[in-house]
Amino acid sequence: MGKSLKHIGVLTSGGDAPGMNAAIRSVVRTCTHHGIEVTGFYEGYQGVIDDNAETLDARAVAHIINRGGTMLRSARCAEFRTREGRQKAYDNLKKRGIEGLVVIGGDGSFTGASLLSDEFDIPVIGIPGTIDNDIYGTDFTIGFDTALNTVVDAVDRIRDTATSHNRLFFIEVMGRDSGFIALNAGIAVGATNILIPEESTELDEVITKLKTGRENGKTSSIVLVAEGEKMGDALFMAEETKKHLPDYDIRVSVLGHMQRGGNPTCADRVLATRLGVAAVEQLMAGHSSVMCGVRNGSVCTVSIHDAISRKPGIDRNLMHIAEIVSL
């Protein structure tokens, strides 16, 4: 395709993540710089099927780099999972003269993009936007750093209460299939225990560590639980712990969707901007079915197939560090 590229589309799909707006802005302004028309589709793939879209220019994305969420909105789209739904989407892309599509989202969004590209030979480029950081091929996903800072701020506030009342708090964070948020935030807040889906932890281990901490003079503790923890959620863990440690004053806090919101951090704004530029340049170079990410500080690409079929491993060194410092 090269420099003959004239018109591309962009959408956000799946769960929202802080920094998605910065990525949209970057895609649009990179297109403007190169004289490429860009159409933004509202509510993800549903917007492509419904042809709910508008032309975006540099002014349309002014003052959004600092805003959380996504100006293009996002939605789950069951119809796009069918061949007929994807046919409707392709027909609308073709009608508008769109020659390539940038998809900002997670593995589910990339699965849809890959199918669309394979079935209709339309170039697609992925930008990883998910707070879970669970996409293979990039060290960081857009939204992860902001979510981490949100969790750390919330847990720091909860610790004030835990310390004042000698309480044990079980705090549940997002991470249905991955423990990246729990592990990194757990180290940052000094959690006594960090429970994540990737690690098999027994309740006896949790109890022993809490008892040891109390014997060593610890009067309050924080246990960070990823929502996908195999033993159960934070409430279950608290109830089970209470049976073994009836004298503990135990509380539960579920941070929930507050982790998705808020203004993106500097790190997420810069990451989103870099990947937005890279995505457009990949389309201009004639590439397709790749995701732009960052490895060791440099922008890189990985096939979308690998991004959705492989899973990044948890950093075992961080697990080792967490064990050492959580006395």
N, C-alpha and C positions, 0 to 999 in steps of 0.2 A: 504493500500500500504506500509506504514511504511518505513523502511530503505532499502527495496528492490528496491526503485525508482532508475532507471538507466539513464533516458533520459527525459528532459523537453524542451518545446519551450517557447520563449518569443517574444512579439511583442508590438509595440506602435501603438495606433489607435486614430482617432479623431484629434482635434486641438493639436498642439504641445504646450509644457509647459516647461519652464526652470526647470531642475532637472530630466527630463526623462532620460537623459544620466547617471546621477548618479544612478538612479534606475536600469537601464540595467546593469551597472557595478556591482552593489551590487548583483543582481540575478546571474550573471555569476560567480562572485568570491565566492559566497556562494556555488554554485554548484561545483566549482572546489575544495573548501574546503572539501566537502562531497563526492567527487569522482563521481559526476553526470555529464553526458554529457549534454550540452545545445546548442540548435539550435536557432539562431535569424532569424526571418522572416522579410523581408523588405516590407515597405509600408503597414503595418497593415494586415487586413484580405485578402487583395488582394494578398499579398505575400504568404499567406497560400494556397489560391486557385491556384496560379501560381507556387507554390513550389519554390518561389524565396527566398532562404535562405542559410545560411552557419553556420558551427559549430563555436562557439565562445569559446575562452579560456581566461585566465586571461590577457594575453598580448594583445589580440584583443580589450580589453576595457581599456587599459592604456591611461592615459592623456585625458579622456573624462569627468571626474567628474566636471570639471570647465566649460564645454561647454554647451551653450544653445541649443535648438532644440533637435533632436533625431538622433543618428547615424543610427538607423534602418529606419528612415523616416516614414512618416505617409500618409495615403490616405483614402478618403471615398470609400466605396466599395458597390455599389448597388447590385452586384451579390450575395454578402454574405447575403443579406436580403431575398434571396430565398432559399427554401429547397434544390434545386439542387446545388446551390453555396456552401451551408454548407456541402453537401455530398462530393463535390470535396475537400473541405478543410479537412474534416475528413479523406478521403482516403489518402491524402498526409501526414497527421500526422501519420496515421497507417503505411504507407509505410516506414516512417523514424523511426518507433519504439518509437514515442514520447508518453509518459505515462501521461503527464500533461502539462497544458499551463498557463503561467503567462501573463495577459493582463494589460497593463499600459494605462489608458485613462479615459474617463468620462462615463456618463450614457449611451450614445449610444453604446460605446465600450462594456460596461458591459451587455447591452441587447443582443448583438451578442454572447458574451461569455456564457451567461445563456442559450440561445437557443442551442448553440453547445453542451453544457454539457447535457442538458435535452434530446436532440434528439439522441445523440451518446454515452452517458455515459462516457464522457472523463472529468477528473477532471480539473477545471479551478479555478484560484485565481486572483482576481482583485487588482490592485494598483491604487489609485485615482490620476490621473495626469490631472489637468485642472486649469487654472489661476482663474476661476470663483469661486472656493471654494463652489460649489453648489451640493456637493455629501453628501447624508445622511450617518451618521455613523462614521464620522471623524471630528475632530475640524478643521483640515487644510488639503488641498489637495496640491500635489506637484505643484509648480509654482505660487501659490497664493502670497507668501511672496515676491518673486522676482517681480511679476507684481505690487504689491503695492509700492515697493521701486522705480520702474521705473516711476510710476504715480506721486509719491511724488516729485521725482527729476524733472520731467518735469514741474509740476505745480509750484514748487518753482522758476524755471527759468521764467515761464510765469508771475508769480507775480512781478518779478523785473520790467518787462515792464508795467504791470498794475499799479504799484505804481508810476512809473516814469511819466506816462501819464494820471493818474486819470481815468483809464478805468475799465469797467465791462467786465469780461471774462466769457463766457459760455464754459466749457470744458467737452467734451464728452469722457467717458471711457467705456471700455467693460463691459458687463453685460446685455445680451439680456433678460434673465429671472431672474436675481438676482442682488441685489445691494451691494454685499459684498465688491467689490473693491471700489465703489463710497463712501459707508458709512465709511469704515476704512480710506481711503485716504482723504476723505473730512474732517474728524476730524484732521488728521495729518497736513493738509495744512491750516487749519483755514478757510474753505469755509463758505460763508455766507448762502448758501442754498445747500442742498444735495437732489437730486431728484432720487428716485429709484423705480423700478417696484412694490415693496411690499407695498409701501405707496401711498395713494391717496392724491395728493397735487393739489390744485387749483392755477391757475395763479395769482389770487388776493393775495394769501398768499405770493407768491414769490415777487410780486410788493410791498406789504406792508413791508416786511422785508428789501428790498433794500432801500425803502424810509426811514425807521426807521434808518437804518445804516447811510445813508447820513445825516440825521438830528442830529445823534450822532457824527458827525465829520468824518465818514469813507469816504475816498476819492477814494478808489478803492475796488472792490469786486470780489470774485471768486464764481461762481455757478458750482457745479460739477453735471453732468447729466449722469446717466447710460443709455446706448444705448436703453434699453428696457423701459425707462420711458414712462408711458401711455399717458401723454400729448403730447409727440412728442420728436424729437431729439433736439440736442443743437441748430442747426440752426433755427428750428421752434420756440424754446423758445426765442431765441435772437430777432427774427423778431416780435414776439408777445409782448415782453417786450418793444421794441423800440416804438411800437404804444402807449404805456401808459407812457413811460418815454423818450420822444423825445430828451431831453437834455443830456441823457447819451451817452457816447462814448463807444459803445458796440462792442466787438470782439468775434469770435468763434474759438475754436481750437479743432480738433478731433484727439485724440492720436492714435487711430486705432491699427494696428498690431505691432507697436513698443512695445506695452505692452507684447507681447508674447516672444519677443526676449531678448537677453542679457545673460550674465553669471549668473547662479543661485546664490542666496545668501547662506550664511552659513546655515541658517535655512532650506532652501530647500534641500541643499546637505545632511544634516544630516537626515532630514525626509525621503528623498528618499532612503538613505542607510538603515535606520531602516526598512522601509517597504519592501525593496528588500529581506533582510534576512528573514523577517517574512513570506513573500510569499512562498519562497522555503521551509521553515520549515513547513508551513501549508500543502504543497503537501506531504512532507516526512511523516507527521503524518496521511496521508490518508484523509485529508479534501478536500472538493470541494465546489464550488459555494459560496464562501465567499470573501469578500473584506477586506484587511488589512488596518486599519486606526490608528489614534491616538486620544485618549480621555484623557483629564486631564494629559497629559504628558506621558501616557502609551500606548503601542501598543495594539490594540484590533482588533476584527473581527466582521463583521456584514454580514448577508446573502446578496448576490448580489441582490436578489429579493427586499429586503428592501432598499438597496442602490439606486436602480433605480426607485422604486415605491413611495418612500417617499422623501420629500424635507426638508432640514434644514431650520429652521426659522431664520429670521433676529434677531439680538440681540437688543431687545427693550431697554435695558439699554443704549446701545450705541446711539440709536436714542434720548433718553432722554438727554444724555450727549451732543450730537451734538446741540440740541436745546438750552441748557443752555449756551454753550460757543461761539455760533455764533452770538454775539452781533454786 
